[in-house]
């Protein structure tokens, strides 16, 4: 009789455990979509807040630039620089294709190490190895 009571208690606790696990499973199954939506929406809100901060900083920058463009002296300087305008009586000189001495020596060092008459791939490898030396 003691064995029978022990087996009954085991079966009863086993049934309770099964029912409890079943309830927890359905509870998790029911709550998982709303929790997923919550975290997705929180991520979207964070993303939108970051975008808002970025847009506000761009707006502030644009307002500052607008204030600059309302200054006649700034407009005049930009017209001279960008559009190459000159005031009456002035002469404008534009220098094109100018190189500094440092750039010219750097090019000649690499170019002098290359031997003409070699295949293009040999000159390419030599150019890469010469430019890598310091």
Contact map, one row per residue, 1 for C-alpha under 8 A:
11111000000000000000000000000000000000000000000000000000000000000000000000000000000000000000000000000000000000000000000000000000000000
11111100000000000000000000000000000000000000000000000000000000000000000000000000000000000000000000000000000000000000000000000000000000
11111110000000000000000000000000000000000000000000000000000000000000000000000000000000000000000000000000000000000000000000000000000000
11111111000000000000000000000000000000000000000000000000000000000000000000000000000000000000000000000000000000000000000000000000000000
11111111100000000000000000000000000000000000000000000000000000000000000000000000000000000000000000000000000000000000000000000000000000
01111111110000000000000000000000000000000000000000000000000000000000000000000000000000000000000000000000000000000000000000000000000000
00111111111000000000000000000000000000000000000000000000000000000000000000000000000000000000000000000000000000000000000000000000000000
00011111111100000000000000000000000000000000000000000000000000000000000000000000000000000000000000000000000000000000000000000000000000
00001111111110000000000000000000000000000000000000000000000000000000000000000000000000000000000000000000000000000000000000000000000000
00000111111111000000000000000000000000000000000000000000000000000000000000000000000000000000000000000000000000000000000000000000000000
00000011111111100000000000000000000000000000000000000000000000000000000000000000000000000000000000000000000000000000000000000000000000
00000001111111110000000000000000000000000000000000000000000000000000000000000000000000000000000000000000000000000000000000000000000000
00000000111111111000000000000000000000000000000000000000000000000000000000000000000000000000000000000000000000000000000000000000000000
00000000011111111100000000000000000000000000000000000000000000000000000000000000000000000000000000000000000000000000000000000000000000
00000000001111111110000000000000000000000000000000000000000000000000000000000000000000000000000000000000000000000000000000000000000000
00000000000111111111000000000000000000000000000000000000000000000000000000000000000000000000000000000000000000000000000000000000000000
00000000000011111111100000000000000000000000000000000000000000000000000000000000000000000000000000000000000000000000000000000000000000
00000000000001111111110000000000000000000000000000000000000000000000000000000000000000000000000000000000000000000000000000000000000000
00000000000000111111111000000000000000000000000000000000000000000000000000000000000000000000000000000000000000000000000000000000000000
00000000000000011111111100000000000000000000000000000000000000000000000000000000000000000000000000000000000000000000000000000000000000
00000000000000001111111110000000000000000000000000000000000000000000000000000000000000000000000000000000000000000000000000000000000000
00000000000000000111111111000000000000000000000000000000000000000000000000000000000000000000000000000000000000000000000000000000000000
00000000000000000011111111100000000000000000000000000000000000000000000000000000000000000000000000000000000000000000000000000000000000
00000000000000000001111111110000000000000000000000000000000000000000000000000000000000000000000000000000000000000000000000000000000000
00000000000000000000111111111000000000000000000000000000000000000000000000000000000000000000000000000000000000000000000000000000000000
00000000000000000000011111111100000000000000000000000000000000000000000000000000000000000000000000000000000000000000000000000000000000
00000000000000000000001111111110000000000000000000000000000000000000000000000000000000000000000000000000000000000000000000000000000000
00000000000000000000000111111111000000000000000000000000000000000000000000000000000000000000000000000000000000000000000000000000000000
00000000000000000000000011111111100000000000000000000000000000000000000000000000000000000000000000000000000000000000000000000000000000
00000000000000000000000001111111100000000000000000000000000000000000000000000000000000000000000000000000000000000000000000000000000000
00000000000000000000000000111111111000000000000000000000000000000000000000000000000000000000000000000000000000000000000000000000000000
00000000000000000000000000011111111100000000000000000000000000000000000000000000000000000000000000000000000000000000000000000000000000
00000000000000000000000000001111111110000000000000000000000000000000000000000000000000000000000000000000000000000000000000000000000000
00000000000000000000000000000011111111000000000000000000000000000000000000000000000000000000000000000000000000000000000000000000000000
00000000000000000000000000000011111111100000000000000000000000000000000000000000000000000000000000000000000000000000000000000000000000
00000000000000000000000000000001111111110000000000000000000000000000000000000000000000000000000000000000000000000000000000000000000000
00000000000000000000000000000000111111111000000000000000000000000000000000000000000000000000000000000000000000000000000000000000000000
00000000000000000000000000000000011111111100000000000000000000000000000000000000000000000000000000000000000000000000000000000000000000
00000000000000000000000000000000001111111110000000000000000000000000000000000000000000000000000000000000000000000000000000000000000000
00000000000000000000000000000000000111111111000000000000000000000000000000000000000000000000000000000000000000000000000000000000000000
00000000000000000000000000000000000011111111100000000000000000000000000000000000000000000000000000000000000000000000000000000000000000
00000000000000000000000000000000000001111111110000000000000000000000000000000000000000000000000000000000000000000000000000000000000000
00000000000000000000000000000000000000111111111000000000000000000000000000000000000000000000000000000000000000000000000000000000000000
00000000000000000000000000000000000000011111111100000000000000000000000000000000000000000000000000000000000000000000000000000000000000
00000000000000000000000000000000000000001111111110000000000000000000000000000000000000000000000000000000000000000000000000000000000000
00000000000000000000000000000000000000000111111111000000000000000000000000000000000000000000000000000000000000000000000000000000000000
00000000000000000000000000000000000000000011111111100000000000000000000000000000000000000000000000000000000000000000000000000000000000
00000000000000000000000000000000000000000001111111110000000000000000000000000000000000000000000000000000000000000000000000000000000000
00000000000000000000000000000000000000000000111111111000000000000000000000000000000000000000000000000000000000000000000000000000000000
00000000000000000000000000000000000000000000011111111100000000000000000000000000000000000000000000000000000000000000000000000000000000
00000000000000000000000000000000000000000000001111111110000000000000000000000000000000000000000000000000000000000000000000000000000000
00000000000000000000000000000000000000000000000111111111000000000000000000000000000000000000000000000000000000000000000000000000000000
00000000000000000000000000000000000000000000000011111111100000000000000000000000000000000000000000000000000000000000000000000000000000
00000000000000000000000000000000000000000000000001111111110000000000000000000000000000000000000000000000000000000000000000000000000000
00000000000000000000000000000000000000000000000000111111111000000000000000000000000000000000000000000000000000000000000000000000000000
00000000000000000000000000000000000000000000000000011111111100000000000000000000000000000000000000000000000000000000000000000000000000
00000000000000000000000000000000000000000000000000001111111110000000000000000000000000000000000000000000000000000000000000000000000000
00000000000000000000000000000000000000000000000000000111111111000000000000000000000000000000000000000000000000000000000000000000000000
00000000000000000000000000000000000000000000000000000011111111100000000000000000000000000000000000000000000000000000000000000000000000
00000000000000000000000000000000000000000000000000000001111111110000000000000000000000000000000000000000000000000000000000000000000000
00000000000000000000000000000000000000000000000000000000111111111000000000000000000000000000000000000000000000000000000000000000000000
00000000000000000000000000000000000000000000000000000000011111111100000000000000000000000000000000000000000000000000000000000000000000
00000000000000000000000000000000000000000000000000000000001111111110000000000000000000000000000000000000000000000000000000000000000000
00000000000000000000000000000000000000000000000000000000000111111111000000000000000000000000000000000000000000000000000000000000000000
00000000000000000000000000000000000000000000000000000000000011111111100000000000000000000000000000000000000000000000000000000000000000
00000000000000000000000000000000000000000000000000000000000001111111110000000000000000000000000000000000000000000000000000000000000000
00000000000000000000000000000000000000000000000000000000000000111111111000000000000000000000000000000000000000000000000000000000000000
00000000000000000000000000000000000000000000000000000000000000011111111001000000000000000000000000000000000000000000000000000000000000
00000000000000000000000000000000000000000000000000000000000000001111111101100000000000000000000000000000000000000000000000000000000000
00000000000000000000000000000000000000000000000000000000000000000111111101100000000000000000000000000000000000000000000000000000000000
00000000000000000000000000000000000000000000000000000000000000000011111111100000000000000000000000000000000000000000000000000000000000
00000000000000000000000000000000000000000000000000000000000000000000111111110000000000000000000000000000000000000000000000000000000000
00000000000000000000000000000000000000000000000000000000000000000000001111111000000000000000000000000000000000000000000000000000000000
00000000000000000000000000000000000000000000000000000000000000000001111111111100000000000000000000000000000000000000000000000000000000
00000000000000000000000000000000000000000000000000000000000000000000111111111110000000000000000000000000000000000000000000000000000000
00000000000000000000000000000000000000000000000000000000000000000000000111111111000000000000000000000000000000000000000000000000000000
00000000000000000000000000000000000000000000000000000000000000000000000011111111100000000000000000000000000000000000000000000000000000
00000000000000000000000000000000000000000000000000000000000000000000000001111111111000000000000000000000000000000000000000000000000000
00000000000000000000000000000000000000000000000000000000000000000000000000111111111110000000000000000000000000000000000000000000000000
00000000000000000000000000000000000000000000000000000000000000000000000000011111111111000000000000000000000000000000000000000000000000
00000000000000000000000000000000000000000000000000000000000000000000000000001111111110000000000000000000000000000000000000000000000000
00000000000000000000000000000000000000000000000000000000000000000000000000000111111100000000000000000000000000000000000000000000000000
00000000000000000000000000000000000000000000000000000000000000000000000000000111111110000000000000000000000000000000000000000000000000
00000000000000000000000000000000000000000000000000000000000000000000000000000011111111000001000000000000000000000000000000000000000000
00000000000000000000000000000000000000000000000000000000000000000000000000000011101111100000000000000000000000000000000000000000000000
00000000000000000000000000000000000000000000000000000000000000000000000000000001000111110111000000000000000000000000000000000000000000
00000000000000000000000000000000000000000000000000000000000000000000000000000000000011111100000000000000000000000000000000000000000000
00000000000000000000000000000000000000000000000000000000000000000000000000000000000001111100000000000000000000000000000000000000000000
00000000000000000000000000000000000000000000000000000000000000000000000000000000000000111110000000000000000000000000000000000000000000
00000000000000000000000000000000000000000000000000000000000000000000000000000000000001111111000000000000000000000000000000000000000000
00000000000000000000000000000000000000000000000000000000000000000000000000000000000001001111100000000000000000000000000000000000000000
00000000000000000000000000000000000000000000000000000000000000000000000000000000000101000111110000000000000000000000000000000000000000
00000000000000000000000000000000000000000000000000000000000000000000000000000000000000000011111000000000000000000000000000000000000000
00000000000000000000000000000000000000000000000000000000000000000000000000000000000000000001111100000000000000000000000000000000000000
00000000000000000000000000000000000000000000000000000000000000000000000000000000000000000000111111000000000000000000000000000000000000
00000000000000000000000000000000000000000000000000000000000000000000000000000000000000000000011111000000000000000000000000000000000000
00000000000000000000000000000000000000000000000000000000000000000000000000000000000000000000001111100000000000000000000000000000000000
00000000000000000000000000000000000000000000000000000000000000000000000000000000000000000000001111110000000000000000000000000000000000
00000000000000000000000000000000000000000000000000000000000000000000000000000000000000000000000011111011000000000000000000000000000000
00000000000000000000000000000000000000000000000000000000000000000000000000000000000000000000000001111111000000000000000000000000000000
00000000000000000000000000000000000000000000000000000000000000000000000000000000000000000000000000111111100000000000000000000000000000
00000000000000000000000000000000000000000000000000000000000000000000000000000000000000000000000000011111110000000000000000000000000000
00000000000000000000000000000000000000000000000000000000000000000000000000000000000000000000000000111111111000000000000000000000000000
00000000000000000000000000000000000000000000000000000000000000000000000000000000000000000000000000111111111100000000000000000000000000
00000000000000000000000000000000000000000000000000000000000000000000000000000000000000000000000000001111111110000000000000000000000000
00000000000000000000000000000000000000000000000000000000000000000000000000000000000000000000000000000111111111000000000000000000000000
00000000000000000000000000000000000000000000000000000000000000000000000000000000000000000000000000000011111111100000000000000000000000
00000000000000000000000000000000000000000000000000000000000000000000000000000000000000000000000000000001111111110000000000000000000000
00000000000000000000000000000000000000000000000000000000000000000000000000000000000000000000000000000000111111111000000000000000000000
00000000000000000000000000000000000000000000000000000000000000000000000000000000000000000000000000000000011111111100000000000010011000
00000000000000000000000000000000000000000000000000000000000000000000000000000000000000000000000000000000001111111100000000000010000000
00000000000000000000000000000000000000000000000000000000000000000000000000000000000000000000000000000000000111111110000000000000000000
00000000000000000000000000000000000000000000000000000000000000000000000000000000000000000000000000000000000011111110000000000110010000
00000000000000000000000000000000000000000000000000000000000000000000000000000000000000000000000000000000000001111111000000100110000000
00000000000000000000000000000000000000000000000000000000000000000000000000000000000000000000000000000000000000011111110000100000000000
00000000000000000000000000000000000000000000000000000000000000000000000000000000000000000000000000000000000000000111110000000000000000
00000000000000000000000000000000000000000000000000000000000000000000000000000000000000000000000000000000000000000011111000000000000000
00000000000000000000000000000000000000000000000000000000000000000000000000000000000000000000000000000000000000000011111101100000000000
00000000000000000000000000000000000000000000000000000000000000000000000000000000000000000000000000000000000000000000111111100000000000
00000000000000000000000000000000000000000000000000000000000000000000000000000000000000000000000000000000000000000000011111110000000000
00000000000000000000000000000000000000000000000000000000000000000000000000000000000000000000000000000000000000000000001111111000000000
00000000000000000000000000000000000000000000000000000000000000000000000000000000000000000000000000000000000000000000011111111100000000
00000000000000000000000000000000000000000000000000000000000000000000000000000000000000000000000000000000000000000110011111111110000000
00000000000000000000000000000000000000000000000000000000000000000000000000000000000000000000000000000000000000000000000111111111000000
00000000000000000000000000000000000000000000000000000000000000000000000000000000000000000000000000000000000000000000000011111111100000
00000000000000000000000000000000000000000000000000000000000000000000000000000000000000000000000000000000000000001100000001111111110000
00000000000000000000000000000000000000000000000000000000000000000000000000000000000000000000000000000000000001101100000000111111111000
00000000000000000000000000000000000000000000000000000000000000000000000000000000000000000000000000000000000000000000000000011111111100
00000000000000000000000000000000000000000000000000000000000000000000000000000000000000000000000000000000000000000000000000001111111110
00000000000000000000000000000000000000000000000000000000000000000000000000000000000000000000000000000000000001001000000000000111111110
00000000000000000000000000000000000000000000000000000000000000000000000000000000000000000000000000000000000001000000000000000011111111
00000000000000000000000000000000000000000000000000000000000000000000000000000000000000000000000000000000000000000000000000000001111111
00000000000000000000000000000000000000000000000000000000000000000000000000000000000000000000000000000000000000000000000000000000111111
00000000000000000000000000000000000000000000000000000000000000000000000000000000000000000000000000000000000000000000000000000000001111
